[in-house]
Amino acid sequence: MLFAGVSPAYAHDQLLSSSPGTDERLTTAPTEVTVEFTDEIMDLGTVLLLSDAAGTTWELDEPALDGARVVASVAATLPDGGYTLAWRVVSADGHPISGVIPFTVGDTAAASPADDTADDPASDAAGDGANVATPDAQDAEVAGAQSGMPPLLRTLLLGAGGAALALALAWAFTVWRRRARG
């Protein structure tokens, strides 16, 4: 009954639209990227990351928030090929959400970024621009790359460590009270 009053958040915002769209084939390179959500986005930890099929990151200007829209200009002209726009925002309910939007520039037979990650379970969950809730406000992509550990495993280990610390503190407090009583 300790967690009886705690309920999960069911109202995470959702990706409403994007430009470029999921799996869209563009004849010319975009000059800006846009993601729009079902509700206003908090101005906290917004990340847009544009990369090509080879993993090269392409520079975007600082993302600008306008209510439910996030827009960033593409700093350079993109050559023909497959690209992925990874996004991460904090929804109106305070929970971070993220996703990936694959698209292609030009008439190329090159594989799309989604094809390159077909065996990656994370891309299966978010490869279609779907929302994926993240456990905290930390940038999941950067944290995962630095630790080399899957985010779920890292979260479980941190939770287990926190629970062990709480039990140790409760035990120490109980021992201290018994000794104080005599």
Short mmCIF file of the C-alpha atoms (twelve columns), coordinates in Angstrom:
data_MODEL
# 
_entry.id   MODEL 
# 
loop_
_atom_site.group_PDB 
_atom_site.id 
_atom_site.type_symbol 
_atom_site.label_atom_id 
_atom_site.label_alt_id 
_atom_site.label_comp_id 
_atom_site.label_asym_id 
_atom_site.label_seq_id 
_atom_site.Cartn_x 
_atom_site.Cartn_y 
_atom_site.Cartn_z 
_atom_site.pdbx_PDB_model_num 
ATOM 1   C CA . MET A 1   0.000  0.000  0.000   1 
ATOM 2   C CA . LEU A 2   3.047  2.248  0.086   1 
ATOM 3   C CA . PHE A 3   2.576  3.224  -3.568  1 
ATOM 4   C CA . ALA A 4   -1.243 3.291  -3.581  1 
ATOM 5   C CA . GLY A 5   -1.371 7.014  -4.387  1 
ATOM 6   C CA . VAL A 6   1.180  6.828  -7.184  1 
ATOM 7   C CA . SER A 7   -0.167 6.396  -10.695 1 
ATOM 8   C CA . PRO A 8   1.767  6.298  -13.970 1 
ATOM 9   C CA . ALA A 9   1.619  9.221  -16.361 1 
ATOM 10  C CA . TYR A 10  -0.690 8.320  -19.216 1 
ATOM 11  C CA . ALA A 11  -0.768 11.714 -20.906 1 
ATOM 12  C CA . HIS A 12  2.667  12.053 -22.477 1 
ATOM 13  C CA . ASP A 13  2.564  14.349 -25.460 1 
ATOM 14  C CA . GLN A 14  2.808  12.677 -28.849 1 
ATOM 15  C CA . LEU A 15  4.577  13.642 -32.053 1 
ATOM 16  C CA . LEU A 16  1.871  15.168 -34.248 1 
ATOM 17  C CA . SER A 17  3.900  15.948 -37.373 1 
ATOM 18  C CA . SER A 18  7.395  16.615 -38.614 1 
ATOM 19  C CA . SER A 19  9.175  18.160 -41.535 1 
ATOM 20  C CA . PRO A 20  10.771 16.199 -43.061 1 
ATOM 21  C CA . GLY A 21  8.214  13.472 -42.381 1 
ATOM 22  C CA . THR A 22  8.970  9.899  -41.407 1 
ATOM 23  C CA . ASP A 23  10.531 8.032  -44.365 1 
ATOM 24  C CA . GLU A 24  9.932  11.060 -46.623 1 
ATOM 25  C CA . ARG A 25  11.963 11.324 -49.854 1 
ATOM 26  C CA . LEU A 26  12.948 14.940 -50.481 1 
ATOM 27  C CA . THR A 27  14.099 16.113 -53.912 1 
ATOM 28  C CA . THR A 28  16.075 18.974 -52.330 1 
ATOM 29  C CA . ALA A 29  17.833 19.222 -48.989 1 
ATOM 30  C CA . PRO A 30  15.788 20.804 -46.183 1 
ATOM 31  C CA . THR A 31  16.868 24.207 -44.861 1 
ATOM 32  C CA . GLU A 32  15.151 23.574 -41.526 1 
ATOM 33  C CA . VAL A 33  13.688 20.717 -39.524 1 
ATOM 34  C CA . THR A 34  10.450 20.912 -37.532 1 
ATOM 35  C CA . VAL A 35  8.742  18.640 -35.023 1 
ATOM 36  C CA . GLU A 36  5.254  19.408 -33.702 1 
ATOM 37  C CA . PHE A 37  3.559  17.823 -30.702 1 
ATOM 38  C CA . THR A 38  0.050  17.446 -29.300 1 
ATOM 39  C CA . ASP A 39  0.696  19.981 -26.515 1 
ATOM 40  C CA . GLU A 40  3.160  22.715 -25.595 1 
ATOM 41  C CA . ILE A 41  6.707  21.565 -24.959 1 
ATOM 42  C CA . MET A 42  8.648  22.673 -21.868 1 
ATOM 43  C CA . ASP A 43  11.746 24.761 -22.577 1 
ATOM 44  C CA . LEU A 44  13.991 22.241 -20.856 1 
ATOM 45  C CA . GLY A 45  16.543 19.895 -22.401 1 
ATOM 46  C CA . THR A 46  15.302 20.093 -25.998 1 
ATOM 47  C CA . VAL A 47  17.623 18.209 -28.365 1 
ATOM 48  C CA . LEU A 48  17.490 17.841 -32.159 1 
ATOM 49  C CA . LEU A 49  20.290 15.767 -33.682 1 
ATOM 50  C CA . LEU A 50  20.677 15.278 -37.447 1 
ATOM 51  C CA . SER A 51  22.956 12.489 -38.680 1 
ATOM 52  C CA . ASP A 52  23.552 10.699 -41.966 1 
ATOM 53  C CA . ALA A 53  23.701 6.968  -42.704 1 
ATOM 54  C CA . ALA A 54  27.457 6.933  -41.989 1 
ATOM 55  C CA . GLY A 55  26.851 8.370  -38.500 1 
ATOM 56  C CA . THR A 56  28.175 11.851 -39.281 1 
ATOM 57  C CA . THR A 57  26.359 14.531 -37.278 1 
ATOM 58  C CA . TRP A 58  25.215 17.577 -39.261 1 
ATOM 59  C CA . GLU A 59  25.082 20.939 -37.514 1 
ATOM 60  C CA . LEU A 60  21.714 22.442 -36.661 1 
ATOM 61  C CA . ASP A 61  21.125 25.899 -35.220 1 
ATOM 62  C CA . GLU A 62  19.808 26.128 -31.654 1 
ATOM 63  C CA . PRO A 63  16.258 24.682 -31.558 1 
ATOM 64  C CA . ALA A 64  13.548 27.347 -31.202 1 
ATOM 65  C CA . LEU A 65  10.386 26.489 -29.260 1 
ATOM 66  C CA . ASP A 66  7.050  27.956 -30.282 1 
ATOM 67  C CA . GLY A 67  4.362  26.329 -28.153 1 
ATOM 68  C CA . ALA A 68  4.026  22.788 -29.463 1 
ATOM 69  C CA . ARG A 69  6.563  23.274 -32.304 1 
ATOM 70  C CA . VAL A 70  10.341 22.935 -32.265 1 
ATOM 71  C CA . VAL A 71  12.245 24.324 -35.270 1 
ATOM 72  C CA . ALA A 72  15.960 24.361 -36.111 1 
ATOM 73  C CA . SER A 73  17.731 25.588 -39.246 1 
ATOM 74  C CA . VAL A 74  20.127 23.233 -41.014 1 
ATOM 75  C CA . ALA A 75  23.509 24.991 -41.027 1 
ATOM 76  C CA . ALA A 76  24.828 23.398 -44.263 1 
ATOM 77  C CA . THR A 77  23.386 21.978 -47.476 1 
ATOM 78  C CA . LEU A 78  22.936 18.235 -47.068 1 
ATOM 79  C CA . PRO A 79  24.209 15.989 -49.880 1 
ATOM 80  C CA . ASP A 80  21.976 13.246 -51.287 1 
ATOM 81  C CA . GLY A 81  21.587 10.284 -48.948 1 
ATOM 82  C CA . GLY A 82  19.771 8.866  -45.948 1 
ATOM 83  C CA . TYR A 83  19.398 10.885 -42.738 1 
ATOM 84  C CA . THR A 84  17.969 10.521 -39.262 1 
ATOM 85  C CA . LEU A 85  16.528 13.327 -37.152 1 
ATOM 86  C CA . ALA A 86  16.654 12.262 -33.501 1 
ATOM 87  C CA . TRP A 87  14.580 14.429 -31.179 1 
ATOM 88  C CA . ARG A 88  14.144 14.685 -27.433 1 
ATOM 89  C CA . VAL A 89  11.818 17.105 -25.635 1 
ATOM 90  C CA . VAL A 90  10.164 17.447 -22.239 1 
ATOM 91  C CA . SER A 91  6.400  17.115 -22.622 1 
ATOM 92  C CA . ALA A 92  3.835  19.287 -20.832 1 
ATOM 93  C CA . ASP A 93  3.513  16.658 -18.073 1 
ATOM 94  C CA . GLY A 94  7.236  17.014 -17.281 1 
ATOM 95  C CA . HIS A 95  8.346  13.678 -18.741 1 
ATOM 96  C CA . PRO A 96  11.024 13.514 -21.440 1 
ATOM 97  C CA . ILE A 97  9.976  11.865 -24.696 1 
ATOM 98  C CA . SER A 98  12.110 11.093 -27.728 1 
ATOM 99  C CA . GLY A 99  11.996 9.569  -31.160 1 
ATOM 100 C CA . VAL A 100 13.737 9.166  -34.482 1 
ATOM 101 C CA . ILE A 101 12.594 10.337 -37.918 1 
ATOM 102 C CA . PRO A 102 14.384 8.758  -40.901 1 
ATOM 103 C CA . PHE A 103 14.248 10.553 -44.268 1 
ATOM 104 C CA . THR A 104 16.114 10.644 -47.578 1 
ATOM 105 C CA . VAL A 105 17.440 13.539 -49.666 1 
ATOM 106 C CA . GLY A 106 17.705 13.130 -53.442 1 
ATOM 107 C CA . ASP A 107 17.044 10.219 -55.740 1 
ATOM 108 C CA . THR A 108 19.438 7.763  -54.196 1 
ATOM 109 C CA . ALA A 109 19.418 3.993  -53.929 1 
ATOM 110 C CA . ALA A 110 21.322 4.215  -50.643 1 
ATOM 111 C CA . ALA A 111 19.748 2.469  -47.693 1 
ATOM 112 C CA . SER A 112 17.786 4.662  -45.347 1 
ATOM 113 C CA . PRO A 113 19.058 5.077  -41.771 1 
ATOM 114 C CA . ALA A 114 16.186 2.875  -40.571 1 
ATOM 115 C CA . ASP A 115 17.505 -0.001 -42.726 1 
ATOM 116 C CA . ASP A 116 20.976 0.374  -41.214 1 
ATOM 117 C CA . THR A 117 19.573 -0.114 -37.705 1 
ATOM 118 C CA . ALA A 118 17.081 -2.905 -38.407 1 
ATOM 119 C CA . ASP A 119 18.692 -5.197 -35.809 1 
ATOM 120 C CA . ASP A 120 18.728 -2.466 -33.140 1 
ATOM 121 C CA . PRO A 121 15.783 -2.920 -30.714 1 
ATOM 122 C CA . ALA A 122 15.855 0.790  -29.844 1 
ATOM 123 C CA . SER A 123 15.302 1.673  -33.484 1 
ATOM 124 C CA . ASP A 124 12.405 -0.811 -33.645 1 
ATOM 125 C CA . ALA A 125 10.663 1.134  -30.881 1 
ATOM 126 C CA . ALA A 126 11.380 4.590  -32.235 1 
ATOM 127 C CA . GLY A 127 12.278 4.120  -35.907 1 
ATOM 128 C CA . ASP A 128 8.917  5.330  -37.141 1 
ATOM 129 C CA . GLY A 129 8.986  8.638  -35.286 1 
ATOM 130 C CA . ALA A 130 7.163  7.085  -32.332 1 
ATOM 131 C CA . ASN A 131 7.467  8.575  -28.890 1 
ATOM 132 C CA . VAL A 132 9.640  6.798  -26.372 1 
ATOM 133 C CA . ALA A 133 9.480  7.963  -22.756 1 
ATOM 134 C CA . THR A 134 12.875 8.310  -21.096 1 
ATOM 135 C CA . PRO A 135 13.456 7.782  -17.368 1 
ATOM 136 C CA . ASP A 136 14.889 11.191 -16.501 1 
ATOM 137 C CA . ALA A 137 15.727 14.636 -17.835 1 
ATOM 138 C CA . GLN A 138 19.268 13.628 -18.802 1 
ATOM 139 C CA . ASP A 139 20.032 13.359 -22.520 1 
ATOM 140 C CA . ALA A 140 19.648 9.614  -23.048 1 
ATOM 141 C CA . GLU A 141 21.703 9.472  -26.234 1 
ATOM 142 C CA . VAL A 142 24.736 11.142 -24.640 1 
ATOM 143 C CA . ALA A 143 24.452 9.156  -21.405 1 
ATOM 144 C CA . GLY A 144 24.161 5.850  -23.271 1 
ATOM 145 C CA . ALA A 145 27.113 6.641  -25.505 1 
ATOM 146 C CA . GLN A 146 29.311 7.586  -22.542 1 
ATOM 147 C CA . SER A 147 28.468 4.607  -20.346 1 
ATOM 148 C CA . GLY A 148 28.245 1.904  -23.026 1 
ATOM 149 C CA . MET A 149 25.391 0.403  -20.983 1 
ATOM 150 C CA . PRO A 150 21.793 0.014  -22.208 1 
ATOM 151 C CA . PRO A 151 19.540 2.700  -20.656 1 
ATOM 152 C CA . LEU A 152 17.116 0.149  -19.150 1 
ATOM 153 C CA . LEU A 153 19.912 -1.770 -17.429 1 
ATOM 154 C CA . ARG A 154 21.441 1.484  -16.160 1 
ATOM 155 C CA . THR A 155 18.039 2.565  -14.777 1 
ATOM 156 C CA . LEU A 156 17.474 -0.796 -13.074 1 
ATOM 157 C CA . LEU A 157 20.939 -0.747 -11.503 1 
ATOM 158 C CA . LEU A 158 20.483 2.813  -10.258 1 
ATOM 159 C CA . GLY A 159 17.075 1.885  -8.819  1 
ATOM 160 C CA . ALA A 160 18.484 -1.192 -7.081  1 
ATOM 161 C CA . GLY A 161 21.353 0.869  -5.680  1 
ATOM 162 C CA . GLY A 162 18.930 3.497  -4.392  1 
ATOM 163 C CA . ALA A 163 16.764 0.823  -2.759  1 
ATOM 164 C CA . ALA A 164 19.820 -0.770 -1.113  1 
ATOM 165 C CA . LEU A 165 20.904 2.632  0.211   1 
ATOM 166 C CA . ALA A 166 17.416 3.285  1.616   1 
ATOM 167 C CA . LEU A 167 17.400 -0.112 3.377   1 
ATOM 168 C CA . ALA A 168 20.871 0.501  4.823   1 
ATOM 169 C CA . LEU A 169 19.801 3.901  6.160   1 
ATOM 170 C CA . ALA A 170 16.614 2.431  7.669   1 
ATOM 171 C CA . TRP A 171 18.633 -0.339 9.349   1 
ATOM 172 C CA . ALA A 172 21.187 2.173  10.704  1 
ATOM 173 C CA . PHE A 173 18.404 4.399  12.051  1 
ATOM 174 C CA . THR A 174 16.738 1.413  13.778  1 
ATOM 175 C CA . VAL A 175 20.024 0.334  15.404  1 
ATOM 176 C CA . TRP A 176 20.721 3.904  16.526  1 
ATOM 177 C CA . ARG A 177 17.239 4.222  18.136  1 
ATOM 178 C CA . ARG A 178 17.611 0.898  19.980  1 
ATOM 179 C CA . ARG A 179 20.984 1.955  21.388  1 
ATOM 180 C CA . ALA A 180 19.625 5.373  22.367  1 
ATOM 181 C CA . ARG A 181 16.817 3.737  24.391  1 
ATOM 182 C CA . GLY A 182 19.229 1.821  26.454  1 
# 
